[in-house]
Amino acid sequence: MKQILTILMIFCALAAGAAGKTPKRSKAKKARTTKVVSAPAVPRPAREAFVTRVDAPSVKKGLAGKNIALWQSHGRYFDQNEERWMWQRARLMGTVEDLYPQAYVLPYLIPMLENAGAYVMTPRERDTSTQEIIVDMDGGFAQKDYNEKNGQQKWTAAAGIKGFGYKKEILETGDNPFRMGSVREVTTVTDPAKASTASWYADFPKGGNYALYISYASLPNSARDARYTVNSLAGSEEFDVNQRIGGGTWVYLGTFPFAAGKSDTPVVELSNVSTESGKVVTADAVKIGGGMGNVSRSAAGGEPVVSTYPRFTEGARYWMQWAGVPSSVYSITNGENDYEDDYKSRALWANYLAGGSSQLPGEKGLGIPVDLSFAFHTDAGTTSDPGETVGTMPIVYTKGARLGSGEARTTSRRYADIVTDQIVSDIQTLYEPTWTRRKLRDKPYREVMDTKVPAMLIELMSHQNFADMRYGLDPTFRFTVSRAIYKGILKYLHEKDGVPYVVEPLPVSHFRIAGSGGEYLLTWQGVDDPLEPSAKPTYYIVYERIDNGAFTELAVTDDPQLTVRVKDDRIYSYKVVAANDGGISFPSEILSLCDTGTDRPQVLIVNGFTRISGPAEVYASGRVGFDYEEDHGVPYISDIHFTGLQTEFRPGVEWTSNDSPGHGASRATHETEVFAGNTFDFVYVHGTAIRAAGHSFISAGVDAFVDNMPEARIIDLILGKQKEITVGTSQERKFKPFTDELKQRLSQFCDAGGSLFVSGSYIGSDLFDNRHSIGSQRVADGQFGHSVLGLQWRQAKATVTGKVREVKSKYAEFHPGLSFTFRQQLNADCYAVESPESFSPIDPSNGSAILRYTENDYIAGVAFDPGTHRAVTLGFPFETITGSYERDALMKQILDFFTAPEGVHPGARPKVQPETIIGHEPPTTPTQTRTPRNLRPREAAELAENTEARKPRKGPARQA
């Protein structure tokens, strides 16, 4: 059950890095079970809505209308004593605390809260892109493509009101960009026919998904429902913004996909149509993207310098200055100590947001009713036992005056208990039964003491302790922890309000597309959460993408299926989101289809690359840590916290300073970059090449394929970096590329005369050199590799250059001339392959090398036709080939090989001898070469290869 639950909790694919040795478990403090009871709602003043997405799904039992202030630890800052920019914490185990909590907050926690209907504010930049576009009527360094259209009422300058102005590209001490520009205003009308509008156009240097922020001025007679429309590749989305509150700063509306170049339609439109006439709508700048840090700092008398880092890596103090927050909030030391300013500013920022609202009446601020704040940190410290975790500690402050709403500060303790118990309970259930719940600390930490709304700080784990980080570097773990925090916040707020809650569902599973001839059936399965009985899906939202466009909502359905019809040869892609009264789930994997209208056989693409995991572990011979060069792991979508390789593996080396942090010390080569991971969208990459070859295709997730194999003549199996691993101290094995069920389905398919294309970087090692496979499973794996794929194992890590060339083979469909590169270095566009493989044909009479690595001439791809079926296997993932022309050319040759008439290819059924399968007795025929029993797979492969190439020659043998 633990394996099934963990896999389903994120695209049916979550796990962590394996350890060479299992550390000793320690006895844990059991998490307390927090019983959430109905309680009378605390009397609270009337509150105003802030930002409302007009067409958002109904989440009446979620977090609709709640406003949450959340921050993710520290960030890069300028140290006046050392006169340099630096991290507030040390680089350890490939990351740094200034970045590491963002790997929870940005990809998981904020989306979960937003999926439940909450509006989330953060004092650090949430967009990891280095691109930033400012569109503002005041010009300066901003794009000035702002237009107005007058209806019954005319736009005018807002007299005496300061707004955003991009007058200085680099901000210095005391600069406030929201005091450098002007604001426009117009009186509201109720008749749409008499509307006046403001429009912002943008010129995008690069296409992508960008966070979009608006700004305006809040006036005494401002409209409560200013209607904004965002036009992106995903279509148009409307938002009602209460301009009475939140003015004079960046107000986040969402993250949207945009194409490169000048927008033909306005990126943002603002209308003066309101439910109340005679009010005022104001217009100021629009910000798109994250950008680079642009606040310069210096020591007294020194030369001001910027960080040169992406803005999302910087501390809250610098984002606040760019966002127009008063210096009294972000610079309590008057610029003398940025370290102190940064950690003290976060609570003051939460108060500034809430000042003047129902949550903090009588104080100056933006008037946003902030329901609570949450500070996400990890701790330092190690344990004497390398296998013992430090565990989770909540921090609150319950002494002193009441909160702004009149509540006692003890409500923060209740809040912290609910959240922490949820975290520890879920970790103990799914990952580490000995995970410790540390004693709650009720101390005057500034991030909880100064906050005048319910507040807690979580020290989730130790970023310095190997036993904690072997879980913490796993995206699965981060998803689970983030979901636990979301659930805890949900339960706390609903307990306060005295109303029942519903938890948003888990992602769907068993997604598949079946059909042909223009009509297709999409099916999937909803997933129940054994940890949360309310998290049941009650309906589903299906999104569609055409070719390389953006996803738009296609349909809402109560049933786990949908029929779609297509009338052209474009590629249609789909993803499914589960929903209920508590919110919506993370999306499913992405599947695609294409109907070319030709009579060539349809291809079934099966996505077997479901892995997301942490890096390889080192736990032997006095070395403890993470070997990123061996296996970087697989991030979910992208990796935003990696600083560089771990360099110090000796556990006894102690921390002396952040520049000499001892055990776990890591490089800084990659800390400004974002790296691609598993996007669960590689069906589209394969599909574009299949369409270019003139074939139609459908697709399925591997779980759906194993459950119900559809009829097909050709299968393209995507294995990517699928690799069998274990998680933490558990011996539970996950992400085996060729499970017993999958081998059985593929064997049946090939026995029926099918053709199979497989690509991935751990195919041979899974079948022939897998330390997790023993006994009958190892024999079955070897038999499958020999008889179905026609392979003989050679080696892993076959090249480091990623360069491949096509070679002359016995099959006419493949021919020399094609050369290409696949990705072996970390990059933002596609995951990197650390361990490409080499293997040879099991029998040269009916198999042939078709590709070789340019570096050393090792075989990179094999074609196999024994007369019963056909197979092509690549030792690297097809989707990592960098050029679309090369992908198209190679795929066409593969499909031509599969569809060539019977009898064209020389050879017969392979003479697979039992001695090539580990554990089998060799035959007794004296004319055959004997292979000793129980050889290691690599030794057996080398012996077989040497037997095939016994011509006298100088130097190493070469096989075409």
N, C-alpha and C positions, 0 to 999 in steps of 0.2 A: 504494500500500500504506500509506504514512504517513497519508493521509486516512482510509482505512477503519479502520485501527487506532485512530487518535485518536478518531474518532467512536464506535467500539464500546466504548472504554474507560470510557464513562460514559453509559449510557442511549442509546447511538448518537447522542450529541449533545455534542460538546465543541469549543471553539475560542476564539480571543481577538480583541481589538479590532483594527480596521484602522488603518493609518498612511497619511497623505497622501503621504508621501515615504519611500522606502526608504533607511535609513541605510547607510553603507558597512560592509561586513563586515570583521572583523578575523581574524587567524589565531589559531586556538585551540590550547591545549595539549590533546592527545588524551588522553582518559581511558584509564587503564590497565585492562586486562581482568583482573579478579581471578579466578583459577582456584580454585574451591572444591574441596578435596580431602578424601577421607576421612581422618580422623585419630583416633588412640586417644582415648577420652574421658578427660578429666582426672579423677583420683580425687576424689570429693566425698563428704562425709558424707551419711547418709540425710536426705532432705528430706520435709517434710509438705505435703500438699495444703492449699490455702487455701479458695477459693470455687469450687464446682463446680455448674454448671447441670445438673440431673439428666437432662433430655431433650435435651441439646445434640447436634447432629450429630457423628458420629465424625470426628476430625481427627488420626488417629494419625501423620500425616506433616506436621502443621502445628505449632502452638505450644501444644498442650494441656498444661496444667500449668505453663506458664511465667508468671512474674510480672514485669511491666515497670514501672519507675518512669519517668515521662515528664513533662517540663514544657515549656510553650510560652512562652519568653521572659520578659519583665518583666511589668509591670502597674501600675495606678495606685497611687501611694504618697503618704504625707504627708512633705513636706519640712520638717524642723524649722527650717532656716535661713530659709526663705521663709514659713514658717507657713501653708502651704496644701497641699491635695491637688493632684497634678499627674502627668502622664505622665513616665516615665523617659526617653522619647525624643521627638523632635519629630514633629508632624503633617506628613506629606509625601505628596503625590500621592493625597490622598483617604483616607489611612489613617495608622496609627501603629504602630511595631513592638510596642508593648505589646498591641495587638489583632491585628495582622496574622498572626503565626504561628498564632494560634488558628484562622484560616481554613483551615489545613492540618490541624491536630491534631484539632479537634473533629469536623468533618464527614467527614473522610477517614481520617486515620492511626489514630486510636483504633478506629473501627469495623473497619478492615482487620485490625488486630492481634486484636481480639476475634473477628472472623469466622474467624480462624485458630486460635482456642481460647485465646488468651492472656488473662490477667487484668491489666488496666492500671490503674495508680494515678497520680493527678496531684495536685500540691499547689495547684492553682488550681481553682475551681469549674468543673465541666464543663457544668452546665445553664445555658443563657442566659436562662431564664425569670426574671422578677422575682418570681414567686409562690414562696412557701415555706411549707410546713406542717410543724410539729413536733407529733408525737403522743407524749405521755409521761405516765406515771402520776403524776409529781410535779407536773403542772399548771404553775403560773406563767403565762408567756406562751404555753405550749403548749396545744394541744387535749388534753383529758384522757380521750378515749374509748378507754381501754385496759381490756380485760377478761381475766379468767382463768377457766379451767375446770379443776377438779381431777379427776384419775383416781385411780389407786392412790397416786400421790405428790402432795403438796400444794406449791403455790407458797408461798414464804416470802421475807422480806427477807434479802438477802445481808449477813450481819453484818460490819460494819467495812469494807464495800466502797463506794467512792464511784462515782457514775455521772453521767450527763448530767442537768442541771437548767436549765430555761429561766427562771431567777430574775431575770435582768437582760436587758432588751430590747436595750440598748446595752452592749457590753463596753468596759471601760477597761483601762489598763495592768495587766498581771499577772493579769487575770481568766481563769479556766479553767472553761468551762461543764461540763466533764466531772468537775469536783470539787464541783459544786453540787447534785447529786441522788443518788438511790439506785438500787439494782439489785435485781431479783427473781431467785430461783433455784429450781430444782426438780431432783430426782434423776431420772436417765433410767431408762426401762424398755425391754424388747425386744418386748413384746406391744402391738400397736396398740389392742387392745380396752381397755387400761388406761392410755391416753394422757392426759396433761395438756397443755393448750394455753394459749397467750397470744395475744390478738388485738388488733390496732390498727385502729380505724376512723378515717376522715378526712372532713372537710367541705371540699370543694373550691370556692373562690370562682369558679373558672373552669376549664372543661375544657381538656385538652391533654395533650401528652406531657411527662412529668416524670421526672427522675432520682430514684431511690429509694435511700436509704441506711438501713442498720440500725446498731445499736450494741449492745454487750454487754460484759461483763467477762470477761477471760481469767484462769482460775484453774488451779492445778496439776492438778486433776482434771476439767477441762472436757472436754466431749464433742468428739470430732473430726468429728462428723457431725450437728450441729444442723440439723434440717430446717425451712427457711423456705418458706412458700408465699405468692407474691404474686398477688393477685386483681385483675385489671384488665379493661378492655373487651376485651383480647386473650385473655382466659381466665385459667387458672391456670398459673403456672410455679413449679417447685420448685427449691430450691437447698440443697445441703449445705455448711454453713459450719463450718470447723474453729475452734471457739471457744477452743482452746488458744493460738491466736495471733491478733493483730489486734484485741484488745480495747481499749476506752477511746478509740475514735475513730469517725468515720463510715466505714462499709464499704459501698461501692457494689455494688448487685445488678444494676442495669440501668435502662433508660428505658422507661416503660410509659405507655399511654394511659388516661386517667381522665376520667369525665364530671363536669360541674359538679354540686355538691350533696353531700348526705350519702350516704356509701356504705352500701348495704344489707348488703353482706357485708364481712368484714374486708379491709382493704387488704393487711395482712400477718398471717400466722399462723405461730406457732412451736410445734413439737411437741417433747415430751421423749422420743419414740421414737428409739432408737439401736441400733446393732449391739452396743453394750456397755452392760450394766446397771451401775448404781451410780456412773455418772459424773454430771456436773452440767451443766445448761443454764441460761444466764442470759439475762435480758431487760432491755433498756433502751429508749431512745427510738428513734423512726423519723423520718427527715427526708425530705421530698418537695419537689422543686423546687430552684431556685437561690437566689432571694431577692436582697435588697438588702444592700449592705455594712453591717455593724453593729458594726464595731470603731472606736471613737473615738480620735483621736490629737491631740496638742498639742505645742507647744514648751514648754520649761521655764516654768512659771508661766502658760501660756496656757490658753484655754478649749478643752476637747476637742470635736472635731467629727468627724462621719462623712463619708465621701466623697460620699454621696447618689447613688452610681453602683451599677449592678447588681453583685452579688458577682463574677460571672465576669470583670469588667473589672479587678478589683483584683489586686495582687501576691500572691505565695504566702504572704508573712508573715502576712497577715490571715486567709486561709482556714485556715492552720495553727492560729491561736489559736482560731477557731470550732470546729475539729476536735479540740481537746484535746491538741494536740502541746505538749510542754514548752517553756517560754519559753527554755530553754537552747539549743533548736534554732532557734527563729524570731527570737530577739532577742539575738544575740551581743553587741550593744553596750549591753544593758540598757535599750533603749528610747530611746537618745540619737540614733540615726541609722537611720531606717527604710530608706533607700536601701541602706545597707551590709547591714543585717539581711536584706533581701529577697534579694539575690543570693548571700549566703553561706548562707542557710538551706536552699536547695534540695538541695545535696549532703548536708547534715547530716540533712535529712528522709529521704533515701534510706537513709542509714545507720540512722536511727531505725526505719524500717520493717523493715530486715533484721537489726537487733541481736538476738542470741540464736538466730538461725536457722542452718541449715547453711551459709549464705553469709557469715555474720558471727558465728561462735560467740564466746561469752565477753564480749559487749558487751550493754548494756541496750538494749532496744527492743521492738518488737511481735512479733518472731519470724517475720516473713514472709520466705521465701526469695526475695529479689529477684535475678533473673538478670542484669539490666543496667539502666543508666539512660541516658536520651537527652535532651539539652538542645537544643531547637529555637530557633535565633535567625536573624535576618537582620542584615546588616552595614550600616555607613554607608560613604560614599565614592562618588566619581564617577570617570569616565574622561574623558580629553581628547577622545576621539571619542564623540559621542552615540550612535553605533551599536555601541559596544563594551561587552560585559557585564563586570561585575566577576567573576562566577563564584562557585564554591563552595569553601569552605575548611573542613576538619575540624580540630578541636582536641582533643588528648588530653594526658595527663600520665603518663609511663612511668617516672619516677624514684621513688626512695623505697622504702618498705616494700612488701611484697607485699599483695595484696588480702586481704579477710577469709577467703576460701575457701582461701588458700594459693597461688593463682595469681600468676604474675609480672604486673606491671602492663603489660608489653608486649602482653598479650592485648587491651588497649584499642586499641592501634595496629592490630592485625589487624582488630578490629571496625570501626574507623573507615575503614580502607582498603576493606573490603568494601562498606560502606554508601555511602561517597562515590563509589567507582567505579561502583556501580549507578546512583546519581543522575545523575552526569555522562553516563554512557553512554546512559541513557534520554532525557535531555534532548537530547543531540546527535542521537539517532536520530529523535526525534519532533518536535523543535522547532527548535533552533538548533545547527547543526553547529559553530559557533565557540565554544560555551559552554566556559568555562575551568575546569579543575580546578586550584585554587590549591594551593600547597605545604602539606602538613600542618604544623600548628604544635604542637610538643610543649613546652608552657609551663605554668607553675603557675596556671592559671585555677581559681578556687575551685570552680566547678561540676564540674570533672573531677579536680582535685588532691585535694579532700577526700573524694571518693566512694570507698568501700571495696568497691564492686562494679565490674565492667567498665563504663566510662563514656566517652562521647564528647559533644562539643558540635559542632553543625554551624552554620556561618555560610553559609546557603544561597545568598544573593545580597545585593545592595545595595538596600535600600528607598529609597535616595536617588538611584539611577541610573535614568534613563528606560529605557535599553536592557534592564535587568533587569526593571523593573516592567511593561513592556509584555507580558511573559510572566507575571509574578507576579500581576497582577490578573485573570488568566484562570483560571476554575475548572477548566478542562481541565488546565492546567499543574499546578495544585495537586493534582489527582487523580493525575497521573503521578508527581510528586515523592513524594507520600505512598506510592504503591504501590512506588516504588523503595526508600524507606526500609524499608517493611515487608519487602520481599524481601531487602534486605541484612541486617536483623535475623534473619530466618528462616534465611538461609544461614550466618550466623555461628554461631548457636546449634546448628544441625545439624552444622556442621563440628566444633564443640567436642565434641558428643556422639558423633560418628562414625557418624551414621545418615543415610539419604537423606531428602530433603525433597520436598514437592510444593507448588507455589504455587496459591493459591486462584484460581478461574476469573474471567474477565471477565463482565460482565452479558450476558444473552442478547439476541438481536436478532430482528427479523421476527416480532414478536408479533401475533397476530390472533385474533379470535373469529368463528366462522362458525356458521350454523344458525338455526333458528326453531322455533316450536311447542313450546318447552320443552326441547329437546335441542340442545346446543351443543358444538362442538369447539374447544378451545383449542390452538393450535399456535405454536411458536417455533423458533428455531435457536440452538444452542450456538455459542459464539465461541472460536476458538483464538487464542492470544496468540503472535504471531511472535517476540516478545522473550523468551518463556519457554515452552519446549516442554512442561514438566510441568503447565502451567496449563490442562489440558483438562477440561471437565466430564464427569463420569461418571454423575451423576444430577441430578434437579431437585426442588425443593420448591415447591409451588403454594400460595399463600395466597389466602383469600377474605374479602371484606368484604360485609356485607349492609346496604344503605342507607348511612346515615352512621355506622355502627358502627366497629369496629376490625378489622384484619386478624387472622385466625386461620389456623393451618396446616390446609389442606384435604387434601393428598395429597403423597406422595413417589413419583416415577416415574422409571424409567430412560429412558423414551422422551420426546422433545420434543413431547408432545401429551397432552391429557387431555379426556375427555368429561364434561360436567357437565349435570345435569338440574335444572330449576327448575319449581316448581308454583304460583307466585304472581306478582304484578306488582311485587314489590320489585326494586330495582336491585342486581345482583350484580356486584361488582368483583373483579379478579384481578391479582396480580403474581406473577412467577416469579423464583426464585433458583437459580442454577447451583451445583453442589457437587462436591467431590471429596475425596480423603483429606487435602488441605491446608487445606480450609475451604470457606466459602461466598462467593459473589459479592455485590456490591451488587444490589439488586432491579431488575427491569425497569421500564419504564413501566407505568402502571396502566390497564387496559382494563376496560370495563363492558358489561353487557347488561341488557335488560329485556324481558319478555314481557307486554304488557298484555292479551293475549287478545282484542283487537279486530281488525276486518278492515281497519283503516287500514294503509297501506303501512309496512313496516319501514324505519327509517332506518339508514344506515351512517355512523358517526362515524369520521373518519380524523384521527388526531393527527399533524399536520404541524409542530407546534411542538417541535422537538428542540434548539433553540439554548440553550446556556449559554456566556457569554463575558464578557470584560472590557469596560470603558467605551470610548467613542470616543476616538481619539488626536488630538492636535494636534502637527503636525511641519512647520511652515512659517512663513516671515516672522519668524524670530527667536523663535518661540513653540514650546515643547516641553512636552508634558504630556498631561493627560487631561481631556476635556470631558464631564463627567458630565451636564450639562444637555442636550447634544446626544443622548447615548445613555448611560444609566447602565450598560448591559450587562445580562446576565441571570444572576443568581446561581443556583447549584445549591441548590434548596430555599429557602435563606435566606442573607442577607448579614449577617455579624456583625463586620465590621471597618471599615466606612465611617465616617469622622469628619465629612466635609463636602466641599464643592466645593474643587478646587484654585484658588488665587487668584494665585499667582506662576508665570508661564510663561517668564520670561527665564532662560536657562541660566547666564548670567554672574553672577547674584546669589548671593553666597556665604552660607553658614551663619555666623551669629555667636552664636546661642544658640537654645535650643529655642523661645523666644518670638519669635525672628526667624530662622527656619531657611533663608531664601533660596529658591532655586529649588525649586518643588514645594510651597511653603507652602499649607496647606489649612485650611478652616474646621473648627469644632468643633460644628456645629449638630446633628449626628446620631449622635454617638459613644456615646450610651447606648441606642440603638435597634437593633432587629433588623428587617430588611426581607425581605419575601417575594420569592421568585424563581420559577423554573420547578419546580413540584412534580411534573410529569408526571402530574397527576391531573385535568386539565381535561375529560377525557371525561365524568367523573361530573357536573361542573357543567352541561355541555350536555345530558347524559342526563336530569337531573332535569326540565329544561324540556321536553324531548321527551316524557317520560312524562306530564307534566302536560297536554300537548296530546292525549294518548290514543294515542300511537304507540309501538310497540315499537322497540328499537334493538339493534344489535351494534356492534362497533368493531374498529379495526385500527391498528397503527402505519403510518406512511407508507411505510416500507421494505417491509413485508409487502403493502400495497395495491399498490404499484408492481410488485412481483414477481408478484402473482396477484390481479387485481381480481375480487372476487366480484360476483355479480348483485345489483343494488340499483336501486331507483327514485329514492331520495333519498340524497344524500350531504351530510353536514355536515363541512366541512374546517376544522380548527382550525389557524390559522397564528400566533396570538399575536404575539410580537415576532420571528418568524422573519425574518432579514435576512442578505443575502449580505455576508460580511466576509472579510478576510484576517487571518493570525496573524503578528505580529512582522514579521520581514524576509521571510517567505515570500510568494510570489505565489499560493500555493494558496488557492482560494476555497472557502468553507464556508457552509452553511446558507442556500443560495438557496431562497426560498419555493417558486418554481415551476421545478423542474428540467425538463429536456427530457423525461425519463421520466414525470414527474407530469403535465405538460401533455398528453402523448400519451394517458395513461390517462383523464384528465378529458375530453379532446376526444372520445375514443371513447364515453365514458359519455354525454355530452351529445348526440352524433350519434345515439345510440340512443334519445333521448327522455327522458333522465334530468333530474332537478332538482338543482341544486347551490347550497348555501349556503356562503359563504366569509366569514370574518371575520379581521381582523388589522390591524396598524398599518403594514405595509410592502408592501401588495399593489400599489398603484399605482406606488410608487417602484421596486419590483422589475421591473415589466413595462414601465414607460415612462421611468424616470429613473434607471437603474442604471448607475453608472459602470464596473462590472465587465463589463457586457454590451456587446458590439460586433458589428458585421457581421450575419451571418445569425441569430445568437441574438437580437439586439435586434429584428430584424424579426419573428422567430417569437414573441417575447414580446409585442410589440405586437398581432400578429394574434390571439393567444390572448385578450388583454385585451379587444379589440374584439368578436370573433365569439363567444366563449364566455361572457364575463362582461358584455358589452355596455357597457363603460366607456370614457370619455374622461378622460384624466388632467387633474387640476387642480393640487393642491399637497399637500405634506407639512406637518406642524405646523399643522394647520388650526384648532386651538383649544388653549387653555390651561386652560379651566374644567372640561372633562369633562362639560358639560351638553348634553343632546340632547333634541329634541322630535320627535314624529311629525307629519308634514304631510299635507295632502290630496294624494292621488295618483290616477292614472287607474285604479288597481286597487282594487276594492271591498274586498278583504281587508285593506287597510291604511287606517287612518282616523285623523284627528287626535285628540288627547286624551292620548296616552301621553307622559310626560316622565320622564327618568331621568338618572342620573349614572354615569359610568364613572371608574375610578381613574387619576388623573394625578399623584398625589403618592405618594412612598414611604410604605409602610405595612406592617404585619405580616401582613395577611390575604391580599393579592393583589398581584402585581407591578404596577408603575406604567407608564403608557403616555406616553412623551415625544413621540411623533410620530404622532398620529392624522391620517388622510388625508381628502382631499376629492376626489371625482370626479363626473362628470355622465354621464347616459346618452349612448351614442354616437349614438343615433337616438331622438328623443322619440316617434316613432310607435309604438315597441314597447318603450320603457323609461321609467322614471319615478323621480324622487327620492321616497323614502319617509321619510327622516329628515334633519334638519338640525341643525347645531350651534347652540345657543341664543346663543352669544356673537356670532356674525356672520352667521348664516343660510347658511353654507356647507353643501353637501350632505354628509351623513354616511353615507347608505345608498341603494342603487339596486336596484330590481327590474327584471327583464328577461324578456320573453316574446316571442321572435321567431317562435313557432309550432313550432319544432323541439325546443326544450327550454326550461327556465326556470332563472333564476339570481337569487340575492339576494347582494349584496356589501356588507359593512359596512367602514368605514374605521377601525374600532377593534375590539379583540377582544371578542367576545360575553361571554366569561367574566369580563371586568373590570367589567361592569355591577354596581352595588353591591346592588341589591335583587332578591330572588328573585321577587317578584310581577312586576316589570318584565321580568325575563328570561323568565318563563313567558308573559306576555302577548305579547311580541315574537315568541317562538318559535312560538306558536300561529298568529299571523298569517302568519308565513313558511310554515309547513307548510300552512295553509289555501290560501295562494297556490299552492303546489306541487301541491296535490291538487284544485284547482278543475277542473271539466270542460273539455275541449278546446273552444275556440271562445268561451269566456266572455270572455277578455281581448282587447281591441282590438289591432290591429297585425299585422304580417307579419314575414317574415325581414328582418333589418336590412340597410339599404342601406349597407354598409361600403365606403367608397370607398378605393381604394389610396392616395390622397394623404394620408390620415390616418395611414398607416404610414410611419415614417421610412425613407427610402431608396428608396421606390417612385415610379415616374413617375405624375403625375396623369393622370386621364382627359382626353380631348380634347373632350368634349361642352361646347359653349360656355355652356350654361345653368347649369353647376355652378360653384360657387365654387372657385377654385384655391387650394391651400395650397402655398407654396413648398417645395421640397425641402430636407431637412436642417435644418429648424427644430428647435430644442430642444423636447422633449416638452411642457414647460410653455407655450411660445409657441404650439405647434400646438393645444393644448387651449384656450388663451384665444381664439385666432382662431375655433375651431369654436364656442365658447360665444357669442361676440359675433355670429356669423352667425345663430345660432338665435334670438337675442333682439334683433331689429332694430326694435322699436317705439319711437317717439319718447317719451321720458320724462325726467324729471329724476331725478338720482341714479343709483345703480347698479341694474342690471337684477336682478329677482328671478324665480326659476323655481320653480314649485310642484312 
